Amino acid sequence: MARPPRSFPLKGLFIGLKRTAIIFMQTMFPKRGIKTVLPAPTIGAHTVQYPYKSPPEVPVTRARGVIALKSENCTVCMLCARSCPDWCIYIEGHKTKAPPRRPGGKERTVSALDRFDIDYSLCMYCGICVEVCPFDALFWSPEFEYSETRLADLLHDEARLNEWFETVPEFEPYEAGSTAKVRKVPR
């Protein structure tokens, strides 16, 4: 019986090294090959230094950027804070007396929002808080440029979250034949 031909045990290693060397040469000597002695790495690979130079891309429509708040709709029910897996939403409120809705009725007790903060250094952008809010107080805004040089500056307060509400786009229409109620952004 004939023995099978012996294969070179390090053949895969040399194939990988060859491919790595080719990519290295294409990056270091773009469009010129090895013809020149001086490498030009800035022509081949390019990195945008993000916080200091803006990227040219614009996010796609309906992209998840930042969570916007409409504080008038918030009833301090705490559903968003309780359902957040990262515990990055901080809410404080107090009870106040409100006038009756109808003449002759009694005063009602309502919750007033004192503090609504989101710590984006902890947030994983899952969107659970937006989905569980029954009062349409939280929305996705396509804003994506809110980087900070200090980690502590990623704790955004109610005023900053309210600013992003103006950039929330309208909901896209449903498919033809859908019987679901069409959601609208409360303006």
N, C-alpha and C positions, 0 to 999 in steps of 0.2 A: 504494500500500500504506500502511495506517495504522500509525503509530508506536505502540509500547506505552506506556502511561502511565508517567511518570517516578516512581520511588519515592524517598521521602525517605531519603538515605543514613544519617542518624543516628537513624532511627526505633527501632532496637533498643537504642541507648544510652539514649534517653529512657524506653523501657518498663522497662529495668532500674533506672534511677534512681527511677522512680515506685514500683516494687515495694520497693526499699530504703527509701524514705521511709515507705511504709505499715508495714513491719515495724518501723522505728525508732519510729514513733508508737505502735504497739501495745505495744512494750516499755517505752517511757518513760511512757506514759499508759495503763496497763492499766485496762480496764473503765470508764474515765472519759472517754476520748477527749481531744480538745484543749480541752475545756470549762474545764479548770483551767490556770492559768499555771505552777504548780509541778510539775515532773516527779517521779515516784516510781519510780525504777529498781529499788529493792529489792523492790517488790511483784511486778514482772513476772519478771525473770530472777533466779535464785537459784543461788549457787555454794556448795558445802560446802567449808569450809577443812579438808581431809581429816586431816592428822595431828592437828589440835587438836580437831576435832569429827568423830565417827564418822558414816559414812553409814548411813541406815536400812536399806539393802538387805542381804539375806543371800544368799550365793552359792547357785547352783543345786546340786543334788546331783551328785556326781562332778565338780565343778568342779576345774580345775587351780589349786591355790593355791600350796602350797609343797612341796618335796620332803622327805619324812621318812625317817629312817634307823633300821633295826634293826641295831645294831652287832654283836649276837651272830651274825648271819647273814653278816656281811661277812668274806670270806676274803682280802682285799687282793689280788684278782686284777687290779685296775686297769682292767678293761674299761670301767667307767663313765668314768673319767678320760681314757682313750685315745679313746673315741668321742665325747666332748663337743666340739662344734664351737667353743665359746667358751673352752675350757680353764679353766673356773671351778671345777673340783673338784680339791682338793689332798688326796692320800693319802700317808701314811707308815706303814710297818710294819716288823716285824723277824721273823726266824725263831726259833722256840723248839722245844724237844723236848717231845713229848707222850707220855704212857704208851701202850703198845700197846692196840689195840682188843680183842684176845683174849688170854687167858692163854697165855704161851709165845711170843708175838710179839715183834718188835723195836720199839724206840722209833721214833716217826714224827716228821717235821719238819713243823710247821704254822706258818702266818703269823699273827702277832698284830697287831691294828690299834693304831697309836700315835696317828695323827691322821687325821681325816676332816673337811674343811672345804669348804663351798660358798660362793663369793662371789656373792651375789645381785645385786650391782651389775653383774656381767658376764653372768649367766645370762639366756638368752632363753626359758626355759621350754618347750623343744622336747620334753622327755620322753624323749630318746634314752637317757639314763643309766638311767631306770627300766625301759625296754624291754629293754636289753641285759644287765641284771644277772641272771645265771643262778642266784643263790642267794637271791632274794627279800629283798634287804637294803634296797632303795629303793622307796618308794611315794609316790603323790600324796596329800597331805592337803588338805582343803578350807580350811584356815586361810588367810586373806588379809590379816589385819591384822598386818603385821610391818614397817611403815614405820619409818624411822629419820631423825633430823634430820641425822646425819653419814653420809657415804658409807662411811667406814671401818667403821661398825657393821653393815653388811650382810654382812660375812664371818661366817658362822654356823659354830660349832664342833660337834663331835660331841654334846656334852651338849644343846645346843639342838635339834639335828636329832632326837635321841632323844625329846625331849619331845613333838614333833609326831607321833610314831608312835602315841601314844594316841588321836589324833583321826582316824586313817585309818579310813574306813568299810569295811564288808564289800563284796566285789565283787558286782555285780548278777548275777542268774542269767541264763544264756544262754537263747536262744529255744527253744521246744519243738522237740524232734527233733534238737537239736545233739548231735553225738557227741564234741565237744571236752571235754577234762578241765576241770572247774570249778576255777578258782583260788580259794584261800583266803588270807586275811591271817593270817600266823603270829602268834598271841597268846601 
